[in-house]
Amino acid sequence: MAIRLRIINGCWVALCAVESDEKEGDIYLDDSQHYAIACKFAREHKESGADWEDTWMNELMDTQKVREAKIEIEKFIRRMVW
């Protein structure tokens, strides 16, 4: 899923591009770029056995959410002509 990298309160966060609106200074990563980073992250953290979640970071990211990705995908699918 495409993401936006954004600085909020001095901290870099990764946001769902579908659920957030573009703001000046954002760095946009398309699906293939995001996938490449996700694969690297998964390999590195699987080997180290890390299994964690950053609650504060999740809360910070949620402050930028303006829509629900699942709903947007469903709307897109309904508009498609097969």
C-alpha positions as CSV (number, residue, x, y, z in Angstrom):
1,M,0.0,0.0,0.0
2,A,1.4,3.4,-0.9
3,I,2.5,5.5,2.0
4,R,3.4,9.1,2.9
5,L,6.3,9.9,5.1
6,R,5.6,13.0,7.2
7,I,7.2,14.9,10.1
8,I,4.7,15.4,13.0
9,N,5.9,17.1,16.1
10,G,9.5,16.6,15.0
11,C,9.0,12.8,14.5
12,W,8.9,10.9,11.2
13,V,5.8,8.8,10.7
14,A,4.6,6.6,7.9
15,L,0.9,7.1,6.9
16,C,-1.4,5.3,4.7
17,A,-1.6,7.4,1.5
18,V,-5.3,6.6,1.0
19,E,-6.3,7.5,4.5
20,S,-4.3,10.8,4.6
21,D,-4.3,14.0,2.5
22,E,-1.1,15.2,0.9
23,K,0.7,18.0,2.7
24,E,3.8,20.0,1.8
25,G,7.0,18.2,2.7
26,D,5.5,14.7,2.5
27,I,7.6,12.0,0.9
28,Y,5.4,9.7,-1.2
29,L,6.3,6.0,-1.6
30,D,4.4,4.0,-4.2
31,D,3.4,0.4,-3.7
32,S,6.6,-1.1,-5.1
33,Q,8.9,1.2,-3.0
34,H,6.9,0.5,0.1
35,Y,7.0,-3.3,-0.6
36,A,10.7,-3.2,-0.9
37,I,11.1,-1.5,2.4
38,A,8.6,-3.8,4.1
39,C,10.5,-6.9,2.8
40,K,13.7,-5.6,4.2
41,F,12.1,-4.7,7.6
42,A,10.4,-8.1,7.8
43,R,13.6,-10.0,7.1
44,E,15.7,-7.9,9.6
45,H,13.2,-8.1,12.4
46,K,12.2,-11.7,11.9
47,E,15.9,-12.7,12.3
48,S,16.2,-10.7,15.5
49,G,12.9,-12.2,16.9
50,A,11.5,-8.7,17.5
51,D,7.8,-8.6,18.0
52,W,6.7,-5.1,19.1
53,E,4.3,-2.3,18.5
54,D,4.9,1.4,19.2
55,T,1.6,2.6,20.7
56,W,2.7,6.3,20.8
57,M,3.7,6.2,17.1
58,N,0.3,4.6,16.2
59,E,-1.5,7.3,18.1
60,L,0.5,10.0,16.3
61,M,-0.2,8.5,12.9
62,D,-3.9,8.3,13.7
63,T,-4.0,12.1,14.1
64,Q,-3.5,12.4,10.3
65,K,-6.1,9.8,9.2
66,V,-9.0,11.4,7.4
67,R,-10.7,8.4,5.7
68,E,-10.8,4.6,6.0
69,A,-8.7,2.7,3.4
70,K,-11.1,-0.3,3.4
71,I,-14.0,1.9,2.5
72,E,-12.0,3.7,-0.3
73,I,-11.0,0.3,-1.8
74,E,-14.6,-0.9,-1.8
75,K,-15.8,2.3,-3.5
76,F,-13.0,1.9,-6.1
77,I,-14.0,-1.7,-6.8
78,R,-17.7,-0.7,-7.2
79,R,-16.7,1.8,-9.9
80,M,-14.7,-0.7,-11.9
81,V,-16.1,-2.1,-15.1
82,W,-15.4,-5.7,-15.7
